Amino acid sequence: MGIVHRDLKCANVLISQHNIVKIGDLNVSVVTRKASHLGKTHPGGTPFYTAPEVWAGHACDFKSDIWSLGCVAYELCA
């Protein structure tokens, strides 16, 4: 849908009574015009889940959300 969330963490993953998973808290998200567009704004979000390239000052894209999702998966397993 062209949205880079930029603040994926366990507190933002919601599960309903019927096991439907949704992502909430889109305060620092960025809507991109196309999949290849990179968001070049202040990272915001929770620092523990933020991708290293964002902290290095590079543009964030969907890969940054994949990094955060990996952090969530690791936390669930740990």
C-alpha positions in Angstrom: 0.0 0.0 0.0 3.1 2.3 -0.1 3.3 2.9 3.6 6.6 2.7 5.5 5.6 2.4 9.2 9.0 3.3 10.7 7.9 2.3 14.3 7.2 -1.4 14.2 7.5 -2.9 17.7 5.6 -5.4 19.8 3.4 -2.7 21.4 2.2 -1.7 17.9 1.2 -5.3 16.8 -2.4 -5.9 17.8 -4.2 -9.3 17.9 -8.0 -9.6 18.0 -10.1 -12.3 19.7 -10.3 -14.1 16.3 -6.4 -14.0 15.9 -6.5 -11.2 13.3 -3.2 -9.4 13.4 -3.1 -5.6 12.7 -0.5 -2.9 12.9 -1.3 0.2 14.8 0.3 3.6 15.7 1.0 5.1 12.4 2.2 8.4 13.9 5.7 8.4 12.3 4.8 6.5 9.1 5.5 7.8 5.6 3.3 7.2 2.6 5.4 6.7 -0.5 4.2 7.2 -4.1 5.8 4.1 -5.4 7.7 1.1 -4.0 11.1 2.5 -5.0 10.6 5.8 -3.3 12.7 6.4 -0.2 11.6 8.4 2.8 14.3 10.9 3.8 12.8 12.3 7.0 13.7 12.2 10.7 13.6 8.5 11.8 11.4 9.0 14.8 10.0 5.8 16.4 11.5 3.6 19.0 15.4 3.4 18.8 15.6 -0.3 19.8 13.8 -1.4 16.7 15.2 1.1 14.2 17.3 -0.2 11.3 21.1 0.8 11.4 21.0 2.6 8.0 18.3 5.0 9.3 20.5 5.9 12.3 23.4 6.4 9.9 21.4 9.1 8.1 20.5 7.1 5.0 16.9 7.1 3.6 14.5 4.6 5.0 12.4 2.3 2.8 10.4 -1.0 3.3 13.6 -2.8 4.2 13.8 -0.7 7.4 10.4 -2.1 8.4 11.6 -5.6 7.7 14.5 -5.0 10.1 12.0 -3.9 12.8 9.8 -6.9 12.1 12.9 -9.1 12.6 13.5 -7.4 16.0 9.9 -8.2 16.9 10.2 -11.8 15.9 13.4 -12.1 17.9 11.7 -10.6 21.0 8.8 -13.1 20.6 11.2 -16.0 20.4 13.4 -14.8 23.3 
